[in-house]
Amino acid sequence: MPIVGQSTETTDWVSRYADEVIEESERRAPGKPVVVASGLSPSGPIHLGNLREVMTPHLVADEIRRRGHEVRHLISWDDYDRYRKVPNGVAGIDESWAEHIGRPLTSVPAPKGSPHPNWAEHFKSAMTEALAELGVEFDGISQTEQYTSGVYREQILHAMRHRADIDAILDQYRTKKTPDGQQKNKNKQQQKPVDEAELEAAEGSGAAAEDDGTGSAGYFPYKPYCGGCNKDLTTVTAYDDDTTELTYTCTECGYSETVRLSEFNRGKLVWKVDWPMRWAYEGVVFEPSGVDHSSPGSSFQVGGQIVGSIFGGKQPIGPMYAFVGISGMAKMSSSRGGVPTPGDALKIMEPQLLRWLYARRRPNQSFKIAFDQEIQRLYDEWDKLNAKVGDSTALPADIAAHSRAVGTAAGELPKTPRPMPYRTLASVADITAGHEDQALRILSDLDPTNPLASLDEVRPRYDKAEAWINTQVPAEQRTVVRHEPDVELLKSLDDRARESLRLLMEGLDSNWSLDGLTHLVYGVPKVQAGFAPDATPKELPPEIKSAQRSFFALLYHLLVGRDTGPRLPTLLLAVGADRVRKLLGA
């Protein structure tokens, strides 16, 4: 596996960020491990858009490891966040979960049938399994554990002592009302938050209660969970800096109490204060942020002011990353059910392909992950890149992306020993409908000089292709081979069509391989037009292509009753010579 380092020929984005991060880390904390970070909220299925939050620092961290540096990739699980709403389309839950809105994610029951103790662990587990398959090494940090064990106590007390300073920073971005009742932004560049974390931050920052916009009394950067109902629908009504006594009331259940914040662990800093606090506490040097966190006035921008002036730290360097979409799908939201997760993607594609999709695009470039027919083209592209890397004809940046896809600093990821084309494997899985002995026969016929001894040679790629056929291809697009000939169609054929079928059947036995049948089915229309079967497109008139399309459509109708289907050579191998002759009227 090629190891990507600081070669002048390597121009990929990962190497460039690694250069910056190593330099910045030496400036901030010389001799200490480089710290990069990601944050994930297990509020629902953690989708493929969230994966970019992890893959971007992972790839940079891995490059730094390859260069011999010690590096920590932190993943903060925001499992102490409030449960905001019941997601749609998630199995095992119903509207009764609405009673838990406002409680910490770790205090919400897991969906019915889950083996996990709570909501957060249920969704964290699926993501952790996917990251292991992807070769992502990380240190996980539960924010529930951090807050409830008192790890952040000094940071919380410090933020409360400097609440007026924090309030003044936040006040620069708050929306104010003009005398005529219209909304007006103090910071004209502010954009409306579009991410749920941003909306939660706006709701929890105290801004909603401060209509006069002065940022004066009443602002507290800390939100207790209620001692009565365990929800965050609380309002801090008093706080004493000397004694740390804090009084709050709950608008949900009416519970009220006074506690000593120096001893109290049932609450958390609001998001726009919590994030920069963690930057300073962990010494994070590199952390990317989504476009919804990076607009003026949003979490990353405001956090950059708070981390230095309040916590004496520095804002991480890191790119703004663009959205990841699914073919035909809009922007994903983690609180809605039914959005594809990394685990869903890994059921239909090998980890190397999924890693490559994130590695080859700069973070600010959006891209889509295919769950439809486009996956076949992506696999073709990937296989071509493998071939180019193998014969040293790939470009340096493509070699770098390939290296990052096939393995990490720890070594190569497990791979398919004999990676046959994905589209071929999918066609065979489609036609054989789970009969492994038939699949092995067909795949062995693809190259009779080097037949497969076992399906294990084409696994896990074969299993991924079979899963794609079974879960992503609509029933009406599945291939069902006819049991009996289409007698009416055969009777209606003219002499030219009958001759084309005769030429095909005459050549079946002598061309019974993938390459041979490819040559045969493309050659029949050429021979009928008076050309050699191996004549090149440059030697043929344009109408030959039309004749080939008509011939192919005829074969599909006679074999599967449709205009199209799997590649004809693969389909013929799957059906078998005797059955082909029967269906073609021999």
C-alpha positions as CSV (number, residue, x, y, z in Angstrom):
1,M,0.0,0.0,0.0
2,P,1.5,3.3,-1.0
3,I,2.1,5.5,2.0
4,V,1.2,9.2,1.5
5,G,3.7,11.6,3.1
6,Q,4.9,15.1,2.5
7,S,5.9,14.5,-1.1
8,T,6.0,17.6,-3.3
9,E,4.0,15.5,-5.9
10,T,1.1,14.9,-3.5
11,T,-1.4,17.7,-3.8
12,D,-4.4,16.2,-2.2
13,W,-6.4,18.2,0.4
14,V,-5.6,15.8,3.2
15,S,-1.8,16.3,3.0
16,R,-2.2,20.1,2.9
17,Y,-4.3,20.1,6.1
18,A,-1.9,17.7,7.8
19,D,0.9,20.1,7.1
20,E,-1.1,23.0,8.7
21,V,-2.2,20.9,11.7
22,I,1.2,19.6,12.5
23,E,2.7,23.1,12.4
24,E,-0.2,24.6,14.4
25,S,0.0,21.9,17.0
26,E,3.8,22.4,17.5
27,R,3.1,26.1,18.0
28,R,0.3,25.6,20.5
29,A,1.5,22.5,22.4
30,P,5.0,21.5,21.4
31,G,5.8,17.8,22.1
32,K,2.2,16.8,22.9
33,P,-0.1,14.6,20.8
34,V,-2.0,16.4,18.0
35,V,-5.7,16.6,18.9
36,V,-8.4,16.6,16.2
37,A,-12.1,16.4,17.0
38,S,-15.5,15.5,15.8
39,G,-18.9,15.8,17.4
40,L,-21.9,13.6,16.9
41,S,-25.4,13.8,18.4
42,P,-27.1,10.4,18.8
43,S,-30.5,12.1,18.6
44,G,-31.6,9.6,15.9
45,P,-30.0,7.7,13.1
46,I,-26.5,9.1,12.5
47,H,-26.5,9.5,8.8
48,L,-24.0,9.7,5.9
49,G,-23.9,13.5,6.2
50,N,-22.8,13.2,9.8
51,L,-20.1,10.8,8.6
52,R,-18.3,13.7,6.9
53,E,-17.9,15.2,10.4
54,V,-15.9,12.1,11.3
55,M,-14.1,11.2,8.0
56,T,-12.6,14.7,7.5
57,P,-10.6,14.7,10.7
58,H,-10.0,10.9,10.5
59,L,-8.3,11.3,7.1
60,V,-6.1,14.1,8.4
61,A,-5.3,12.3,11.7
62,D,-4.4,9.2,9.7
63,E,-2.0,11.1,7.5
64,I,-0.4,12.6,10.6
65,R,0.0,9.1,12.0
66,R,1.6,7.9,8.7
67,R,4.2,10.6,9.2
68,G,5.1,9.2,12.6
69,H,3.3,11.7,14.9
70,E,1.1,10.8,17.9
71,V,-2.4,12.0,17.3
72,R,-5.8,11.7,19.1
73,H,-9.0,11.8,17.2
74,L,-11.7,12.7,19.7
75,I,-15.4,12.0,19.0
76,S,-17.6,13.8,21.5
77,W,-20.9,12.0,21.7
78,D,-23.4,14.8,22.5
79,D,-25.5,12.3,24.5
80,Y,-26.3,14.8,27.2
81,D,-28.2,17.0,24.7
82,R,-32.0,17.3,25.1
83,Y,-34.3,15.0,23.3
84,R,-35.9,17.4,20.9
85,K,-38.7,15.5,19.1
86,V,-39.9,12.1,18.0
87,P,-38.2,11.3,14.7
88,N,-40.3,9.9,11.9
89,G,-39.8,6.5,10.4
90,V,-37.6,5.0,13.1
91,A,-38.6,1.4,13.9
92,G,-39.7,0.6,17.4
93,I,-41.0,4.0,18.6
94,D,-44.3,5.8,18.5
95,E,-45.8,9.1,19.6
96,S,-45.6,8.0,23.3
97,W,-41.9,9.0,23.2
98,A,-43.0,12.6,23.1
99,E,-43.3,12.5,26.9
100,H,-39.5,12.4,27.0
101,I,-38.9,15.6,25.0
102,G,-36.6,17.8,27.1
103,R,-34.7,15.0,28.8
104,P,-31.1,14.0,28.2
105,L,-30.7,11.5,25.3
106,T,-29.2,9.1,27.8
107,S,-32.4,9.3,29.9
108,V,-34.7,8.4,27.0
109,P,-35.7,4.7,26.5
110,A,-34.2,3.0,23.5
111,P,-36.6,2.0,20.7
112,K,-38.7,-1.1,21.4
113,G,-36.7,-4.3,20.9
114,S,-33.3,-2.6,21.2
115,P,-30.7,-4.4,23.4
116,H,-29.3,-1.0,24.4
117,P,-30.0,0.7,27.7
118,N,-31.1,4.1,26.3
119,W,-31.8,6.1,23.2
120,A,-28.3,7.5,22.9
121,E,-26.6,4.1,23.2
122,H,-28.9,2.6,20.6
123,F,-27.8,5.1,17.9
124,K,-24.2,5.3,19.1
125,S,-23.8,1.6,18.8
126,A,-24.8,1.5,15.1
127,M,-22.3,4.3,14.3
128,T,-19.5,2.7,16.3
129,E,-19.9,-0.6,14.4
130,A,-19.8,1.3,11.1
131,L,-16.7,3.2,12.1
132,A,-14.9,0.0,13.0
133,E,-15.6,-1.5,9.6
134,L,-14.3,1.7,8.0
135,G,-11.1,1.5,10.0
136,V,-11.7,4.8,11.9
137,E,-9.6,4.9,15.1
138,F,-11.0,7.3,17.7
139,D,-11.3,8.2,21.4
140,G,-15.0,8.4,22.3
141,I,-16.1,10.9,25.0
142,S,-19.6,10.7,26.4
143,Q,-20.8,14.2,27.4
144,T,-23.2,12.6,29.8
145,E,-20.3,11.1,31.7
146,Q,-18.3,14.3,31.5
147,Y,-21.0,16.5,32.9
148,T,-22.6,14.2,35.4
149,S,-19.1,13.2,36.9
150,G,-18.2,16.9,37.4
151,V,-15.3,16.9,34.9
152,Y,-16.3,20.4,33.6
153,R,-17.2,21.9,37.1
154,E,-14.5,24.5,37.0
155,Q,-15.3,25.5,33.4
156,I,-19.0,25.8,34.3
157,L,-18.3,28.0,37.3
158,H,-15.9,30.1,35.2
159,A,-18.5,30.6,32.5
160,M,-21.1,31.6,35.2
161,R,-18.6,34.2,36.6
162,H,-18.2,35.6,33.1
163,R,-21.8,35.4,32.0
164,A,-22.0,39.1,31.3
165,D,-19.0,38.9,29.0
166,I,-20.5,35.9,27.2
167,D,-23.8,37.7,27.0
168,A,-22.2,40.7,25.4
169,I,-20.6,38.5,22.7
170,L,-23.9,36.7,22.0
171,D,-25.7,40.0,22.0
172,Q,-23.8,41.1,18.9
173,Y,-25.7,38.5,16.9
174,R,-29.2,38.7,18.4
175,T,-32.2,39.7,16.5
176,K,-33.7,43.0,17.8
177,K,-37.1,44.5,17.3
178,T,-37.4,48.0,15.8
179,P,-40.0,50.5,17.0
180,D,-42.4,49.3,14.3
181,G,-42.2,45.8,15.5
182,Q,-39.9,44.5,12.7
183,Q,-37.0,42.2,13.3
184,K,-33.5,43.7,12.8
185,N,-30.2,42.0,13.1
186,K,-27.5,43.7,15.1
187,N,-24.9,41.9,13.0
188,K,-26.1,42.5,9.5
189,Q,-24.2,39.4,8.3
190,Q,-26.1,37.1,10.5
191,Q,-27.9,34.3,8.7
192,K,-30.8,32.3,10.0
193,P,-29.7,29.1,11.6
194,V,-30.6,26.1,9.4
195,D,-29.2,23.3,11.5
196,E,-31.1,21.8,14.4
197,A,-28.2,22.3,16.8
198,E,-28.2,25.9,15.8
199,L,-31.9,26.2,16.5
200,E,-31.4,24.6,19.8
201,A,-28.5,26.9,20.6
202,A,-30.7,29.9,19.7
203,E,-33.5,28.6,22.0
204,G,-31.1,27.8,24.8
205,S,-28.9,30.8,24.7
206,G,-31.2,33.0,26.7
207,A,-31.8,35.3,23.7
208,A,-35.4,34.3,23.5
209,A,-36.1,35.8,26.9
210,E,-34.3,39.0,26.4
211,D,-36.5,41.0,24.1
212,D,-35.0,44.4,25.1
213,G,-31.7,43.2,23.5
214,T,-29.5,44.8,26.2
215,G,-28.0,41.5,27.2
216,S,-28.4,42.5,30.9
217,A,-29.7,40.5,33.9
218,G,-31.3,37.2,33.3
219,Y,-28.7,35.6,31.0
220,F,-27.1,32.4,32.3
221,P,-25.0,30.1,30.1
222,Y,-26.0,27.1,32.1
223,K,-29.1,25.0,31.8
224,P,-30.1,22.6,34.7
225,Y,-32.1,19.5,34.1
226,C,-35.1,19.5,36.5
227,G,-34.9,17.5,39.7
228,G,-38.6,16.7,39.4
229,C,-39.1,15.6,35.7
230,N,-35.5,15.5,34.5
231,K,-36.3,17.9,31.6
232,D,-34.4,21.1,30.6
233,L,-37.6,23.2,30.6
234,T,-36.1,25.2,33.4
235,T,-35.4,28.9,34.1
236,V,-32.5,30.0,36.3
237,T,-33.9,32.7,38.5
238,A,-30.9,33.5,40.7
239,Y,-27.2,32.8,41.0
240,D,-24.6,33.9,43.6
241,D,-21.0,33.9,42.5
242,D,-19.6,33.7,46.0
243,T,-21.6,30.7,47.3
244,T,-22.4,29.3,43.8
245,E,-26.0,28.9,44.9
246,L,-28.3,28.6,41.9
247,T,-32.1,28.7,42.0
248,Y,-34.2,27.4,39.1
249,T,-37.9,26.6,38.4
250,C,-39.3,24.2,35.9
251,T,-42.0,25.4,33.6
252,E,-43.0,21.8,32.9
253,C,-43.8,20.4,36.3
254,G,-43.4,23.4,38.6
255,Y,-40.5,22.0,40.5
256,S,-38.1,24.5,42.1
257,E,-35.0,24.2,44.1
258,T,-31.8,25.9,45.1
259,V,-28.5,24.0,44.6
260,R,-24.8,24.7,45.0
261,L,-23.4,24.7,41.5
262,S,-20.0,23.7,42.9
263,E,-21.6,20.4,43.8
264,F,-24.4,20.1,41.3
265,N,-23.9,17.9,38.2
266,R,-27.3,17.7,36.6
267,G,-27.1,20.3,33.8
268,K,-24.9,21.6,31.0
269,L,-23.6,24.7,29.4
270,V,-25.7,25.9,26.4
271,W,-24.3,24.9,23.1
272,K,-22.6,28.1,21.9
273,V,-20.6,28.1,25.2
274,D,-20.2,24.4,25.5
275,W,-18.4,23.9,22.2
276,P,-15.7,26.5,22.7
277,M,-15.3,25.3,26.3
278,R,-14.4,21.9,25.0
279,W,-12.0,23.3,22.5
280,A,-10.0,24.9,25.3
281,Y,-10.4,21.9,27.7
282,E,-9.3,19.3,25.1
283,G,-6.7,21.5,23.3
284,V,-8.4,20.8,19.9
285,V,-6.2,21.9,17.0
286,F,-8.4,20.7,14.1
287,E,-12.1,20.3,13.8
288,P,-14.3,20.8,10.7
289,S,-17.7,22.3,10.8
290,G,-20.8,22.1,8.6
291,V,-21.9,25.0,6.5
292,D,-24.8,25.5,9.0
293,H,-22.3,26.0,11.8
294,S,-20.0,28.3,9.8
295,S,-22.2,31.1,8.7
296,P,-21.7,34.5,10.4
297,G,-23.3,34.5,13.9
298,S,-23.5,30.7,14.1
299,S,-21.8,28.3,16.6
300,F,-18.3,28.1,15.0
301,Q,-18.0,31.8,14.5
302,V,-19.3,32.9,17.9
303,G,-17.3,30.1,19.5
304,G,-14.2,31.6,18.0
305,Q,-14.8,34.7,20.1
306,I,-15.8,32.9,23.3
307,V,-13.0,30.4,23.4
308,G,-10.3,33.1,23.6
309,S,-11.9,35.8,25.6
310,I,-13.6,33.6,28.1
311,F,-11.7,30.3,28.3
312,G,-8.2,31.4,27.2
313,G,-8.0,28.9,24.4
314,K,-7.8,29.0,20.7
315,Q,-10.3,28.1,18.0
316,P,-9.4,25.0,16.0
317,I,-8.4,25.3,12.4
318,G,-10.5,23.3,10.1
319,P,-12.6,23.5,6.9
320,M,-16.3,24.2,6.4
321,Y,-17.6,21.0,4.9
322,A,-20.5,20.8,2.4
323,F,-23.5,18.5,2.5
324,V,-23.5,14.9,1.5
325,G,-26.6,13.8,-0.3
326,I,-28.2,10.6,-1.6
327,S,-29.2,10.2,-5.2
328,G,-32.5,11.9,-5.5
329,M,-32.7,13.0,-1.9
330,A,-32.6,16.5,-0.3
331,K,-30.3,17.5,2.7
332,M,-30.5,15.0,5.4
333,S,-31.5,15.6,9.0
334,S,-30.5,13.4,11.9
335,S,-33.8,13.7,13.7
336,R,-35.8,12.4,10.8
337,G,-36.1,8.6,10.3
338,G,-35.5,6.9,7.0
339,V,-32.3,8.5,6.1
340,P,-29.4,6.3,5.1
341,T,-26.7,5.7,7.7
342,P,-23.1,4.5,7.2
343,G,-24.3,1.1,8.3
344,D,-26.9,1.1,5.5
345,A,-24.2,2.1,2.9
346,L,-21.8,-0.6,4.2
347,K,-24.5,-3.2,3.5
348,I,-24.2,-2.5,-0.2
349,M,-20.7,-1.2,-0.7
350,E,-17.2,-2.2,0.6
351,P,-15.6,0.1,3.1
352,Q,-12.9,1.1,0.6
353,L,-15.4,2.6,-1.8
354,L,-17.2,4.5,0.9
355,R,-13.9,5.9,2.2
356,W,-12.9,6.8,-1.3
357,L,-16.0,8.9,-1.8
358,Y,-15.1,11.1,1.2
359,A,-11.3,11.1,0.5
360,R,-11.4,12.2,-3.1
361,R,-13.5,15.3,-2.6
362,R,-12.3,18.4,-0.8
363,P,-14.5,19.0,2.3
364,N,-16.1,22.1,0.7
365,Q,-17.3,20.0,-2.3
366,S,-20.7,18.4,-2.0
367,F,-21.3,15.0,-3.4
368,K,-23.9,12.2,-3.5
369,I,-23.7,8.6,-2.4
370,A,-25.6,6.3,-4.7
371,F,-28.1,3.8,-3.5
372,D,-29.5,3.5,-7.0
373,Q,-28.1,2.2,-10.3
374,E,-25.4,4.9,-10.1
375,I,-23.5,2.6,-7.6
376,Q,-22.6,0.4,-10.6
377,R,-20.9,3.3,-12.4
378,L,-19.1,4.3,-9.1
379,Y,-17.7,0.8,-8.8
380,D,-16.6,0.8,-12.4
381,E,-14.8,4.1,-11.7
382,W,-13.2,2.6,-8.6
383,D,-12.0,-0.5,-10.4
384,K,-10.5,1.6,-13.1
385,L,-8.6,3.6,-10.5
386,N,-7.4,0.3,-8.9
387,A,-6.0,-0.7,-12.3
388,K,-4.3,2.6,-12.9
389,V,-2.7,2.5,-9.5
390,G,-1.6,-1.0,-10.2
391,D,0.2,-0.1,-13.4
392,S,1.5,3.3,-12.1
393,T,-0.5,5.4,-14.6
394,A,-2.8,7.2,-12.0
395,L,-2.3,10.9,-11.1
396,P,-0.6,11.7,-7.8
397,A,-3.7,13.1,-6.1
398,D,-5.7,10.0,-7.3
399,I,-3.0,7.7,-5.9
400,A,-3.2,9.6,-2.5
401,A,-7.1,9.2,-2.4
402,H,-6.8,5.5,-3.3
403,S,-4.2,4.9,-0.6
404,R,-6.5,6.6,2.0
405,A,-9.4,4.5,0.8
406,V,-7.8,1.0,0.9
407,G,-6.2,1.3,4.4
408,T,-4.9,3.4,7.2
409,A,-1.6,3.9,9.0
410,A,-2.4,0.6,10.8
411,G,-2.6,-1.4,7.6
412,E,-4.9,-2.3,4.7
413,L,-8.5,-3.0,5.2
414,P,-9.8,-6.5,4.4
415,K,-10.6,-6.7,0.7
416,T,-12.3,-9.0,-1.8
417,P,-9.6,-11.4,-3.1
418,R,-11.0,-11.5,-6.7
419,P,-13.0,-8.2,-7.2
420,M,-15.2,-9.0,-10.2
421,P,-17.2,-6.1,-11.6
422,Y,-20.0,-5.0,-9.2
423,R,-22.6,-4.8,-12.0
424,T,-21.8,-8.4,-13.0
425,L,-22.1,-9.7,-9.4
426,A,-25.3,-7.8,-9.0
427,S,-26.7,-9.3,-12.2
428,V,-25.8,-12.8,-11.1
429,A,-27.3,-12.3,-7.6
430,D,-30.4,-10.9,-9.3
431,I,-30.9,-13.8,-11.7
432,T,-30.0,-16.6,-9.2
433,A,-32.2,-15.2,-6.4
434,G,-30.0,-16.5,-3.6
435,H,-29.0,-19.9,-5.1
436,E,-25.3,-19.9,-4.4
437,D,-24.5,-23.0,-6.4
438,Q,-26.0,-21.4,-9.5
439,A,-24.1,-18.2,-8.8
440,L,-20.8,-20.1,-8.5
441,R,-21.5,-21.9,-11.8
442,I,-22.2,-18.6,-13.7
443,L,-19.3,-16.8,-12.2
444,S,-17.0,-19.7,-13.0
445,D,-18.2,-19.5,-16.6
446,L,-17.2,-15.9,-16.9
447,D,-13.6,-17.0,-17.3
448,P,-13.4,-20.8,-18.0
449,T,-9.6,-20.7,-18.0
450,N,-9.6,-19.5,-14.3
451,P,-12.9,-20.6,-12.7
452,L,-13.9,-19.7,-9.2
453,A,-13.3,-22.4,-6.6
454,S,-15.7,-20.8,-4.1
455,L,-17.8,-17.7,-3.7
456,D,-15.5,-16.7,-0.9
457,E,-13.1,-15.4,-3.6
458,V,-15.6,-12.7,-4.6
459,R,-16.7,-11.9,-1.1
460,P,-17.5,-9.5,0.5
461,R,-18.2,-7.7,-2.8
462,Y,-20.6,-10.4,-3.9
463,D,-22.6,-10.1,-0.6
464,K,-22.7,-6.3,-1.0
465,A,-24.1,-6.6,-4.5
466,E,-26.6,-9.2,-3.5
467,A,-27.8,-6.9,-0.6
468,W,-28.1,-4.0,-3.1
469,I,-30.3,-6.1,-5.4
470,N,-32.5,-7.3,-2.5
471,T,-32.9,-4.0,-0.7
472,Q,-32.5,-1.2,-3.3
473,V,-33.8,-2.5,-6.6
474,P,-37.6,-2.2,-7.0
475,A,-39.4,-5.5,-7.6
476,E,-40.5,-4.4,-11.0
477,Q,-36.9,-3.9,-12.0
478,R,-35.8,-7.4,-10.8
479,T,-34.9,-10.0,-13.4
480,V,-37.2,-12.9,-13.8
481,V,-36.3,-15.3,-16.6
482,R,-39.2,-16.8,-18.6
483,H,-40.1,-20.4,-17.9
484,E,-41.6,-20.9,-21.4
485,P,-40.9,-19.3,-24.8
486,D,-43.0,-16.3,-25.9
487,V,-44.7,-18.2,-28.7
488,E,-46.6,-15.3,-30.1
489,L,-43.5,-13.1,-30.3
490,L,-41.5,-15.9,-32.0
491,K,-44.3,-16.4,-34.6
492,S,-44.4,-12.7,-35.4
493,L,-40.7,-12.4,-36.3
494,D,-39.6,-11.7,-39.8
495,D,-36.8,-13.6,-41.6
496,R,-34.1,-11.2,-40.6
497,A,-34.9,-11.5,-36.9
498,R,-35.1,-15.3,-37.2
499,E,-31.6,-15.3,-38.8
500,S,-30.2,-13.2,-36.0
501,L,-31.4,-15.7,-33.5
502,R,-30.0,-18.6,-35.6
503,L,-26.5,-16.9,-35.8
504,L,-26.5,-16.4,-32.0
505,M,-27.4,-20.0,-31.2
506,E,-24.9,-21.3,-33.6
507,G,-22.1,-19.5,-31.8
508,L,-23.2,-20.2,-28.2
509,D,-21.0,-23.3,-27.5
510,S,-17.8,-21.9,-29.1
511,N,-18.2,-18.5,-27.3
512,W,-19.3,-19.7,-23.9
513,S,-17.5,-17.2,-21.7
514,L,-18.1,-13.6,-20.8
515,D,-15.7,-12.2,-23.4
516,G,-16.8,-14.7,-26.0
517,L,-20.5,-14.0,-25.6
518,T,-19.8,-10.2,-25.6
519,H,-18.1,-10.6,-29.0
520,L,-21.0,-12.8,-30.2
521,V,-23.9,-10.6,-29.3
522,Y,-22.3,-7.5,-30.7
523,G,-21.1,-9.4,-33.7
524,V,-24.4,-10.8,-35.0
525,P,-25.8,-7.5,-36.3
526,K,-22.4,-6.8,-38.0
527,V,-22.4,-10.2,-39.7
528,Q,-26.0,-9.7,-40.9
529,A,-24.9,-6.4,-42.5
530,G,-22.0,-8.0,-44.3
531,F,-19.2,-7.0,-42.0
532,A,-16.7,-9.0,-40.0
533,P,-17.8,-9.8,-36.4
534,D,-14.7,-8.0,-35.1
535,A,-15.1,-4.9,-37.2
536,T,-14.4,-1.7,-35.2
537,P,-17.0,1.1,-34.9
538,K,-14.9,3.2,-37.2
539,E,-15.4,0.6,-39.9
540,L,-19.1,0.4,-39.5
541,P,-22.0,2.7,-40.7
542,P,-24.1,4.4,-38.0
543,E,-27.1,2.2,-38.6
544,I,-25.2,-0.8,-37.1
545,K,-25.7,0.7,-33.6
546,S,-29.5,0.8,-34.3
547,A,-29.5,-2.8,-35.5
548,Q,-27.6,-3.8,-32.3
549,R,-30.1,-2.0,-30.1
550,S,-33.0,-3.8,-31.9
551,F,-31.3,-7.2,-31.6
552,F,-30.6,-6.7,-27.9
553,A,-34.3,-5.6,-27.2
554,L,-35.5,-8.7,-29.0
555,L,-33.3,-11.0,-26.8
556,Y,-34.4,-9.2,-23.6
557,H,-38.1,-9.7,-24.6
558,L,-37.6,-13.4,-25.4
559,L,-35.5,-14.1,-22.2
560,V,-37.0,-11.8,-19.5
561,G,-40.1,-10.1,-21.1
562,R,-38.7,-6.6,-20.9
563,D,-36.9,-4.1,-23.1
564,T,-33.8,-4.1,-20.9
565,G,-32.1,-6.2,-18.2
566,P,-28.7,-7.3,-17.0
567,R,-25.8,-7.2,-19.5
568,L,-26.7,-9.8,-22.1
569,P,-23.5,-11.8,-21.9
570,T,-24.0,-12.2,-18.1
571,L,-27.7,-13.0,-18.6
572,L,-27.0,-15.7,-21.2
573,L,-24.4,-17.3,-18.9
574,A,-26.9,-17.2,-16.1
575,V,-29.8,-18.7,-18.1
576,G,-27.6,-21.5,-19.5
577,A,-27.1,-22.6,-23.1
578,D,-29.9,-25.2,-23.2
579,R,-32.5,-22.9,-21.7
580,V,-31.4,-20.0,-24.0
581,R,-32.0,-22.3,-27.0
582,K,-35.4,-23.2,-25.7
583,L,-36.5,-19.6,-25.1
584,L,-35.2,-18.5,-28.5
585,G,-37.3,-21.1,-30.3
586,A,-34.6,-23.7,-31.2
